[in-house]
Amino acid sequence: MAMQGRTGIALIAALCAVCLLPGLATAQLRVGFYQKSCPNAEALVRQAVAAAFTKDAGIAAGLIRLHFHDCFVRGCDASVLLATNPGGGRTERVAPPNNPSLRGFEVIDAAKAALERSCPRTVSCADILAFAARDSITLTGNVVYSVPAGRRDGSISREEDANNNLPPPTFTAQQLIDRFKNKTLTAEEMVLLSGAHTVGRSFCSSFVDRIWNGNTPIVDAGLSPSYAAQLRVLCPSNTSQATAPIDPGSPNVLDNNYYKLLPRGMGLFFSDNQLRV
């Protein structure tokens, strides 16, 4: 599988943020949207992300994932941030694909607070998420690119929408292709977006059935036996909150190492392994 490097991943992340928006909203986006109304908007978000990254480099992966999980459900509308639903019911934030693994909320809160002090009621949370994801890609992949802004925040957030839209780590290749097609994304774009798995960590519960059958060690099809042994050390069969790096070689660097691991049987999730077929 011949893949692009860091730039390709960064650009497709930007493409994703635009493609998942409703058509009318997409037409209204532009680079420099806050140039007059809040000229320091992107700088303030960048400062909040950098401060968090200094304390915990893993937060960058969390912010990239937070943005993707927002965009993939109702478009990039910050609905994943809502803790309560005005219409009642549980929100995206507490859905199993997001809770407890989704992180970075406190960074978005810090950026929003700084922006409210500087430019009250001007910058949307949806744009803050997009800027924060871009800044995280810059910090981990040394790639700089412009983000069109002008998104508006949504007021609807439903747990079932997250459950029904976000692709689980158990999907087959065809299920992944179909799910991304529903978002007007191609198979190639799906593979490129999967490259974000080159940064971050995962709860062992997302892949434990690939290495354990109860208390019995197993090796799932397509998984390297030596890699499975390494994972069992990190993830004992009775673990609940342990985590493992998705890319054990460079977990905090956005590179193309993820694609190099797949042919070696080192795709952490079943869905990762499916990209080999």
GIDA-V589395 format. One record per residue. RES is the residue in one letter. OMEGA is omega in whole degrees, 0 to 359 (* if undefined). D_CENTER is the distance of its C-alpha to the mean C-alpha in Angstrom with 2 decimals. Layout:
res=RES omega=OMEGA d_center=D_CENTER
res=RES omega=OMEGA d_center=D_CENTER
This chain:
res=M omega=180 d_center=22.26
res=A omega=184 d_center=22.55
res=M omega=175 d_center=19.35
res=Q omega=180 d_center=18.82
res=G omega=187 d_center=17.79
res=R omega=184 d_center=15.65
res=T omega=180 d_center=16.80
res=G omega=179 d_center=15.93
res=I omega=181 d_center=12.23
res=A omega=182 d_center=12.25
res=L omega=180 d_center=14.41
res=I omega=174 d_center=12.63
res=A omega=177 d_center=9.47
res=A omega=179 d_center=12.25
res=L omega=180 d_center=13.84
res=C omega=182 d_center=11.08
res=A omega=179 d_center=11.23
res=V omega=186 d_center=14.94
res=C omega=186 d_center=15.41
res=L omega=178 d_center=13.92
res=L omega=172 d_center=16.37
res=P omega=185 d_center=19.87
res=G omega=182 d_center=22.40
res=L omega=181 d_center=24.45
res=A omega=181 d_center=21.71
res=T omega=182 d_center=20.50
res=A omega=183 d_center=24.08
res=Q omega=181 d_center=24.16
res=L omega=175 d_center=21.35
res=R omega=175 d_center=22.67
res=V omega=181 d_center=22.10
res=G omega=184 d_center=24.03
res=F omega=183 d_center=23.91
res=Y omega=185 d_center=24.73
res=Q omega=180 d_center=27.24
res=K omega=186 d_center=30.14
res=S omega=180 d_center=28.87
res=C omega=189 d_center=26.75
res=P omega=180 d_center=27.09
res=N omega=185 d_center=25.34
res=A omega=184 d_center=22.20
res=E omega=179 d_center=19.81
res=A omega=180 d_center=21.74
res=L omega=176 d_center=21.40
res=V omega=180 d_center=17.62
res=R omega=179 d_center=17.71
res=Q omega=180 d_center=20.17
res=A omega=179 d_center=18.18
res=V omega=181 d_center=15.13
res=A omega=180 d_center=17.71
res=A omega=179 d_center=19.61
res=A omega=181 d_center=16.82
res=F omega=178 d_center=15.89
res=T omega=180 d_center=19.61
res=K omega=184 d_center=19.72
res=D omega=183 d_center=16.64
res=A omega=181 d_center=14.95
res=G omega=181 d_center=12.19
res=I omega=180 d_center=11.03
res=A omega=177 d_center=9.52
res=A omega=179 d_center=6.84
res=G omega=181 d_center=6.49
res=L omega=176 d_center=6.59
res=I omega=180 d_center=4.19
res=R omega=179 d_center=1.52
res=L omega=179 d_center=4.96
res=H omega=180 d_center=5.72
res=F omega=181 d_center=4.38
res=H omega=173 d_center=5.93
res=D omega=185 d_center=8.61
res=C omega=189 d_center=9.47
res=F omega=184 d_center=9.72
res=V omega=182 d_center=12.25
res=R omega=190 d_center=14.81
res=G omega=185 d_center=13.72
res=C omega=186 d_center=12.38
res=D omega=179 d_center=14.80
res=A omega=180 d_center=13.34
res=S omega=179 d_center=14.60
res=V omega=182 d_center=11.89
res=L omega=187 d_center=13.70
res=L omega=179 d_center=17.06
res=A omega=177 d_center=18.83
res=T omega=181 d_center=21.72
res=N omega=180 d_center=22.40
res=P omega=180 d_center=25.50
res=G omega=181 d_center=26.50
res=G omega=180 d_center=26.31
res=G omega=182 d_center=24.36
res=R omega=186 d_center=21.13
res=T omega=176 d_center=17.91
res=E omega=186 d_center=14.34
res=R omega=183 d_center=13.61
res=V omega=179 d_center=15.96
res=A omega=181 d_center=15.11
res=P omega=178 d_center=14.89
res=P omega=184 d_center=11.37
res=N omega=187 d_center=10.36
res=N omega=13 d_center=13.42
res=P omega=191 d_center=13.98
res=S omega=183 d_center=10.74
res=L omega=183 d_center=8.59
res=R omega=180 d_center=9.73
res=G omega=182 d_center=10.56
res=F omega=183 d_center=12.76
res=E omega=178 d_center=15.77
res=V omega=177 d_center=14.67
res=I omega=178 d_center=14.27
res=D omega=180 d_center=17.60
res=A omega=178 d_center=19.22
res=A omega=180 d_center=18.39
res=K omega=180 d_center=19.63
res=A omega=179 d_center=22.73
res=A omega=180 d_center=23.56
res=L omega=179 d_center=23.27
res=E omega=177 d_center=25.44
res=R omega=183 d_center=28.02
res=S omega=184 d_center=28.13
res=C omega=185 d_center=27.60
res=P omega=173 d_center=27.91
res=R omega=183 d_center=26.36
res=T omega=186 d_center=25.22
res=V omega=182 d_center=21.52
res=S omega=176 d_center=19.18
res=C omega=178 d_center=16.21
res=A omega=177 d_center=14.27
res=D omega=177 d_center=15.32
res=I omega=177 d_center=14.62
res=L omega=180 d_center=10.89
res=A omega=178 d_center=11.14
res=F omega=182 d_center=13.39
res=A omega=177 d_center=11.46
res=A omega=177 d_center=8.44
res=R omega=181 d_center=11.43
res=D omega=177 d_center=13.26
res=S omega=176 d_center=10.73
res=I omega=178 d_center=10.93
res=T omega=183 d_center=14.64
res=L omega=184 d_center=15.06
res=T omega=184 d_center=13.57
res=G omega=179 d_center=14.69
res=N omega=179 d_center=17.68
res=V omega=179 d_center=16.85
res=V omega=177 d_center=17.95
res=Y omega=182 d_center=17.58
res=S omega=179 d_center=18.51
res=V omega=173 d_center=16.47
res=P omega=183 d_center=18.60
res=A omega=183 d_center=18.78
res=G omega=179 d_center=20.74
res=R omega=177 d_center=18.32
res=R omega=183 d_center=19.88
res=D omega=176 d_center=18.60
res=G omega=179 d_center=19.02
res=S omega=179 d_center=21.19
res=I omega=178 d_center=20.34
res=S omega=185 d_center=17.79
res=R omega=180 d_center=18.64
res=E omega=183 d_center=17.50
res=E omega=178 d_center=18.77
res=D omega=177 d_center=16.67
res=A omega=180 d_center=13.42
res=N omega=185 d_center=15.43
res=N omega=185 d_center=16.75
res=N omega=185 d_center=13.85
res=L omega=182 d_center=10.71
res=P omega=180 d_center=11.60
res=P omega=181 d_center=12.63
res=P omega=180 d_center=13.00
res=T omega=184 d_center=16.65
res=F omega=170 d_center=16.66
res=T omega=179 d_center=19.15
res=A omega=182 d_center=18.82
res=Q omega=177 d_center=20.69
res=Q omega=177 d_center=18.69
res=L omega=179 d_center=15.47
res=I omega=182 d_center=17.56
res=D omega=182 d_center=18.96
res=R omega=179 d_center=15.84
res=F omega=177 d_center=14.39
res=K omega=177 d_center=17.98
res=N omega=179 d_center=18.05
res=K omega=181 d_center=15.59
res=T omega=177 d_center=17.94
res=L omega=183 d_center=15.77
res=T omega=177 d_center=17.81
res=A omega=179 d_center=17.62
res=E omega=178 d_center=17.36
res=E omega=176 d_center=14.39
res=M omega=180 d_center=12.73
res=V omega=179 d_center=13.74
res=L omega=179 d_center=12.60
res=L omega=177 d_center=8.98
res=S omega=178 d_center=9.30
res=G omega=175 d_center=10.39
res=A omega=176 d_center=7.11
res=H omega=176 d_center=8.36
res=T omega=175 d_center=11.02
res=V omega=173 d_center=9.69
res=G omega=181 d_center=9.37
res=R omega=179 d_center=11.33
res=S omega=170 d_center=11.73
res=F omega=182 d_center=14.44
res=C omega=182 d_center=17.38
res=S omega=181 d_center=17.81
res=S omega=182 d_center=15.11
res=F omega=187 d_center=17.42
res=V omega=181 d_center=20.68
res=D omega=174 d_center=22.63
res=R omega=184 d_center=22.31
res=I omega=179 d_center=24.35
res=W omega=167 d_center=26.44
res=N omega=191 d_center=28.69
res=G omega=177 d_center=29.71
res=N omega=182 d_center=31.32
res=T omega=178 d_center=31.99
res=P omega=176 d_center=30.01
res=I omega=175 d_center=28.85
res=V omega=182 d_center=27.11
res=D omega=179 d_center=25.08
res=A omega=179 d_center=25.99
res=G omega=181 d_center=24.34
res=L omega=178 d_center=23.45
res=S omega=179 d_center=25.43
res=P omega=180 d_center=27.98
res=S omega=177 d_center=27.74
res=Y omega=177 d_center=23.93
res=A omega=178 d_center=24.42
res=A omega=177 d_center=27.03
res=Q omega=181 d_center=24.77
res=L omega=180 d_center=22.17
res=R omega=176 d_center=25.03
res=V omega=180 d_center=26.00
res=L omega=186 d_center=22.62
res=C omega=175 d_center=22.44
res=P omega=187 d_center=25.94
res=S omega=183 d_center=26.64
res=N omega=184 d_center=27.12
res=T omega=177 d_center=23.97
res=S omega=185 d_center=21.73
res=Q omega=180 d_center=19.58
res=A omega=180 d_center=19.51
res=T omega=177 d_center=16.46
res=A omega=177 d_center=16.31
res=P omega=179 d_center=14.53
res=I omega=174 d_center=12.68
res=D omega=185 d_center=14.59
res=P omega=182 d_center=17.82
res=G omega=182 d_center=19.29
res=S omega=188 d_center=17.02
res=P omega=181 d_center=14.13
res=N omega=180 d_center=13.72
res=V omega=178 d_center=14.41
res=L omega=181 d_center=12.39
res=D omega=180 d_center=15.08
res=N omega=182 d_center=16.10
res=N omega=178 d_center=17.15
res=Y omega=183 d_center=14.80
res=Y omega=177 d_center=17.08
res=K omega=181 d_center=20.11
res=L omega=185 d_center=19.35
res=L omega=180 d_center=19.18
res=P omega=180 d_center=22.91
res=R omega=180 d_center=23.83
res=G omega=183 d_center=22.60
res=M omega=170 d_center=19.83
res=G omega=189 d_center=16.84
res=L omega=183 d_center=15.67
res=F omega=174 d_center=14.79
res=F omega=180 d_center=17.37
res=S omega=175 d_center=15.06
res=D omega=181 d_center=14.59
res=N omega=180 d_center=18.36
res=Q omega=180 d_center=18.85
res=L omega=177 d_center=17.78
res=R omega=188 d_center=21.00
res=V omega=* d_center=23.18
